[in-house]
Amino acid sequence: MFHPIPQAIKQRMEYLEELDRQDRIDGTSRMERLRQIPPETGKFLSILAASAPNGEFLEIGTSAGYSTMWIALACQLNSNKLTTFEILKEKAELARETFRITKLENIIELIEGDARDYLSNYHNISFCFLDAEKEVYGECYDLVIPNMVKGGILVADNAINHYETLKPMLDKALADERVDALIVPIGKGELVCRKI
Ligand SMILES: C[S@@+](CC[C@H](N)C(=O)[O-])C[C@H]1O[C@@H](n2cnc3c(N)ncnc32)[C@H](O)[C@@H]1O
């Protein structure tokens, strides 16, 4: 997956990394910022996604499609498709541009809207990356876990940098007997759950 990352994907990743860096220092409002995962979390996602069983791959919170590209590297390896949800029109437009430039449109479906309105349509989820507003994590978790295949993997971002806000959902996941779960100190902290 990484040897090498296809040129068009690598260039778009670098472009979005620079936009994200600028966002954080130039006073761009929180809702407008890309708020992307760091590259090491991207690699972590690629490896986990490549190890997931067959089934539906989902991402909740696309932004400009940066994390989507890391998951897509695994999809290219295993001929999987990925569905990603983005609620904001401007971000969805940027993401469409990302998938067009990188020629990933054939494996990625972008749904513009609130992921919570769609999640109950998926019944064989094998991989899900959750990276939306923190207020919706609990609801998304409850919609995804019952519909995951055995061995399916859910990763939720911000488990350390937003620990206090996410604590109810994190505590629930860590005690949930339907999954094996832990928090991995990489990037902003990743909750990783594997469906039993
Ligand atoms: C932290 S950013 C995602 C960053 C992206 N995963 C990355 O690393 O490149 C969160 C995104 O989730 C979107 N979002 C928030 N709540 C959502 C929801 N209920 N459904 C779909 N998208 C949502 C926001 O508009 C924002 O673009």
The ligand as an ORCA input file, in Angstrom:
! r2SCAN-3c Opt
* xyz 0 1
  C     -12.839     15.934     11.795
  S     -13.582     16.218     10.258
  C     -13.191     14.758      9.324
  C     -11.775     14.691      8.878
  C     -11.494     13.542      7.931
  N     -11.936     12.281      8.474
  C     -10.020     13.456      7.644
  O      -9.272     13.019      8.531
  O      -9.610     13.834      6.526
  C     -15.270     15.914     10.631
  C     -16.180     16.009      9.424
  O     -17.406     15.344      9.734
  C     -18.468     16.048      9.163
  N     -19.674     15.656      9.915
  C     -20.002     16.029     11.161
  N     -21.127     15.434     11.563
  C     -21.539     14.637     10.521
  C     -22.624     13.756     10.315
  N     -23.567     13.578     11.269
  N     -22.712     13.084      9.140
  C     -21.785     13.278      8.175
  N     -20.710     14.120      8.318
  C     -20.590     14.771      9.473
  C     -18.048     17.507      9.332
  O     -18.732     18.364      8.452
  C     -16.547     17.442      9.067
  O     -16.247     17.691      7.708
*
